[in-house]
């Protein structure tokens, strides 16, 4: 006999710090920056999450589909287009990973990061 998680008594609590670490990791990926760069603050907004992220951005690190494009597009993308796509990706991924209802994601850009690949 197998049990569904819903049938087991108890509850699961995810701390604000855990949400913040998840949001920062997702933002690093979406913005094309090292994982140590983004700082996230997550708050409850009437039962929904509100994430405020402060980070640098690498406009050449993402393409319009949200995948890594370094090297394939030397000119890169605009900072505005990359940031808008990153905000959407953070919202989607934060919801998917935590199961939480995300009310708002705000990204505050602090600098531009150029992760150029070096020829060997």
Protein Blocks (a to p, Z undefined) as FASTA:
>chain_A
ZZdfklpgcdddddfklmmmmmmmmmmmmnopafklpccddddeehiacddddddddfkl
pcfkopafehjamnopafklmmmmmmmmmmmmmmmmnopacfbdcdddfbdcddddddZZ
